[in-house]
């Protein structure tokens, strides 16, 4: 990565398509670092294509894909001219397994290419893509697709992403890469994923090599994890860190002690600075004053998500966005750290909002489901083969796969819930929305004139940088 531009503002990679390509593009064109959420992009693209690809953006991006035999195959499989009628049961992107189908591999590469390409189209600003280490099975195909589109940075949180730099290095020269995914088992503890881009793309790949190496930005929550990454990765592997404090939205790092956040979860920023790498701070930093404070302790700037999630340019469903802004402006919004809702096992910030899974009656009244499969865990079957299970699936199914009832208590389907929050719950039967934000929404008072007001990403930039 040869571009050393340390922007003061990194727009967070939020939810499923909340940080969509439009938002990332606007932020980047305004001179800061826009981020595309890379979570489940193959599922997002497949839904959008069957909804008719409004505006033709995905088809425009895929028309530029350097291997048309792949992109045309994906379009033939999923694109519906004029869109599917309401209530249609859509084709699903297949579940990821240790050996994904060629169609799933193609869709994942194409989706990550398309959304990054759209975010970078028509300007020279820098764009990143954000993944969760916990959703590991798609990483090889997702990273490769983003690199084909010239992504500038790859950021990753919700785990210890030691394998990413090696993947980036291999793909940059067209080599096969592997990724080890954890397995719950006694004799099998990991499963190797493998992807050779030449097998998918053909020998013509050599004409594009070397691919640009994106800078790698781990998203971490402690001095310890920073130390582990610096010690275990070769020098030059890390472009910089994002340090997320426990008040940040989405998934949070688990508390270090006692099940509650305390002194052990406080980051020592002067020690972080001694690593000699740039870093940004996230979690309730959405104010000019907090930006100044971050700069004063050695940070290059801040990562902010919620302030962008609630702006008019995000991918959040407009009705949900309006209601959340109204409650926040009035000081009536509540955000809780839910230790159980995410099948990942990580704490997850949940906005308390009528009509969403945050309501106990709605949570209890829903039909448990796992029909998207992004957050499944791999486990060892009695015969030594690999199976897949999710704590949000029907309890009897989970127990039949060797899980315990206790592991299902309080779990919800984030896949469908987050798709619904992004307005992508196209079918009639789906999980209710789940909305995630950080703890702090005090910025609304500075960006809105009243409870019914709104603001744009450009207004956010003016708020931070004048």
C-alpha positions, -999 to +999 in steps of 0.1 A: +000+000+000+018+031-012-009+057-004-003+073+030-032+097+034-043+099+070-078+113+069-093+127+101-126+110+095-132+074+088-169+066+081-177+033+098-187+002+080-221-003+095-246-031+096-257-049+064-257-022+036-262+007+060-228+018+049-237+014+013-218+024-018-236+057-021-226+069+014-190+057+010-188+075-023-201+108-009-177+107+021-147+099-001-156+127-026-157+151+004-121+142+011-124+117+040-124+079+041-157+063+030-163+027+039-185+000+023-199-025+047-187-058+033-210-080+054-230-104+033-227-084+001-235-115-019-269-117-002-275-080-007-267-081-044-288-112-050-318-094-034-313-062-053-309-079-086-342-097-081-358-064-071-349-052-106-317-033-099-333+001-096-312+026-115-292-001-132-262+005-109-253-031-103-255-039-139-234-009-148-207-021-123-209-057-135-205-045-171-170-034-161-161-067-144-130-079-161-143-115-165-177-112-182-182-149-183-185-148-145-206-116-142-230-127-170-236-160-153-245-143-121-269-119-139-286-148-157-291-165-124-305-136-103-315-105-123-352-100-128-362-074-154-387-049-138-383-066-104-401-095-088-437-090-077-443-082-040-444-113-019-423-134-043-401-159-026-367-149-039-338-171-048-313-171-020-275-168-023-265-203-011-251-209+024-214-207+026-197-240+034-161-252+035-164-257-002-187-231-017-204-237-050-190-220-081-222-199-083-217-187-047-180-180-053-189-160-085-217-141-068-194-132-038-166-120-060-190-100-082-208-084-053-177-071-036-164-059-069-196-041-078-201-023-045-165-011-043-165-002-080-196+019-075-182+036-044-150+045-063-167+055-096-160+090-109-135+103-083-101+098-068-110+096-031-100+066-010-125+038-002-123+010+023-144-021+028-151-035+062-156-071+072-162-091+104-136-117+112-164-137+128-180-141+094-150-158+080-161-182+053-167-156+026-134-137+033-113-151+004-138-144-023-149-111-008-114-097-004-105-108-040-136-091-054-128-059-036-092-060-048-103-065-084-122-032-080-091-014-066-102-010-030-078+012-010-082-003+025-096-035+041-107-031+077-117-060+099-130-063+135-149-089+157-120-112+161-082-114+157-076-110+119-041-124+116-047-141+083-057-111+062-023-097+052-012-130+038-044-133+018-039-098+004-003-105-005-012-137-024-041-123-043-020-093-054+002-117-074-027-140-085-017-168-061-040-192-042-049-182-007-062-201+023-082-191+054-086-212+085-121-210+101-125-222+137-144-254+143-161-264+176-148-298+182-124-320+201-103-335+173-110-309+146-105-272+156-103-255+123-113-259+087-092-246+058-110-226+031-091-224-002-095-202-032-073-201-063-085-170-084-070-185-116-094-215-113-124-191-112-112-163-136-089-182-160-055-175-173-065-139-183-061-129-147-024-125-153-031-095-175-044-076-144-014-084-122-002-072-099-034-061-082-031-031-059-025-041-023-051-024+000-039-011+033-050-034+062-067-017+092-076-041+121-104-029+143-095-037+179-105-028+214-074-033+236-037-026+239-032-064+242-047-071+208-027-043+192+005-059+208-005-094+195-010-081+159+022-061+159+043-090+172+028-117+150+024-100+117+054-091+095+065-054+095+045-034+071+014-056+072-007-031+092-016+003+077-030+014+110-055+006+138-091+016+146-096+014+183-133+009+191-144+016+226-174-003+242-199+025+234-195+019+196-224+005+177-228-030+162-207-058+177-185-049+207-155-067+222-166-088+252-158-072+286-124-084+299-137-092+334-169-099+353-193-095+324-194-057+326-172-031+311-147-016+336-112-003+340-097-033+323-115-022+291-100+013+290-074+017+263-040+034+270-036+055+240-001+068+247+010+031+246-009+026+214+010+056+199+043+039+208+038+012+183+045+039+157+014+031+136-014+055+128-046+049+147-082+063+148-106+061+178-143+051+176-172+049+200-190+081+210-165+104+192-190+122+169-182+158+179-155+183+169-144+183+206-138+145+206-120+148+173-097+174+189-092+151+219-083+121+197-057+142+178-043+153+212-035+118+223-017+109+190-046+096+169-048+106+132-086+111+137-118+093+145-140+065+131-177+074+134-207+054+124-240+063+140-239+099+128-236+086+093-261+058+098-288+084+106-280+108+077-301+109+046-274+092+025-272+060+044-287+027+034-310+025+064-348+022+058-361+057+057-390+051+080-367+036+106-342+064+102-368+091+107-382+075+139-348+069+154-338+105+147-370+118+163-365+098+194-329+108+196-335+145+192-361+144+220-337+125+243-361+095+244-339+070+225-325+040+243-296+018+232-288-013+252-258-036+250-274-070+245-250-099+255-272-126+239-289-114+207-260-121+183-253-157+174-217-146+171-214-146+209-202-110+209-222-082+226-243-063+202-258-028+205-296-028+201-318+003+196-350-001+216-377+007+190-413-002+185-419-029+159-384-043+161-369-074+177-359-052+207-395-056+220-398-087+241-433-095+228-420-094+192-389-114+201-410-141+217-437-141+191-415-147+161-408-180+144-371-189+149-353-191+116-319-195+101-323-192+063-294-169+054-265-186+073-241-157+076-234-163+113-234-201+114-206-218+135-188-248+122-188-278+144-174-313+144-199-341+139-196-375+156-182-390+124-155-363+121-171-343+093-180-306+095-215-294+102-231-259+105-254-245+132-266-212+145-279-203+179-308-184+163-322-214+144-351-235+158-341-249+192-348-285+184-327-282+152-298-267+171-299-293+199-301-321+172-268-307+159-251-311+192-257-277+206-273-269+240-306-252+248-287-226+268-268-215+237-301-206+220-315-184+248-319-148+237-305-153+203-320-136+173-315-137+135-292-108+127-291-118+090-327-111+084-331-084+110-302-063+096-315-068+060-349-055+071-332-024+087-317-018+053-351-021+036-341-054+020-367-076+037-385-081+003-405-112+012-435-113+034-421-138+059-390-124+076-375-116+109-384-081+123-358-054+120-330-050+144-314-016+146-279-010+159-263+023+169-237+035+194-246+048+228-241+084+219-265+104+197-260+138+211-248+150+177-285+151+165-290+184+185-263+200+164-274+187+130-312+190+132-334+221+138-362+200+153-374+165+159-386+162+123-354+175+108-328+157+087-292+161+076-268+148+050-233+133+050-221+167+037-236+183+069-217+158+089-184+169+073-192+206+080-200+197+116-167+180+121-144+201+099-162+234+095 
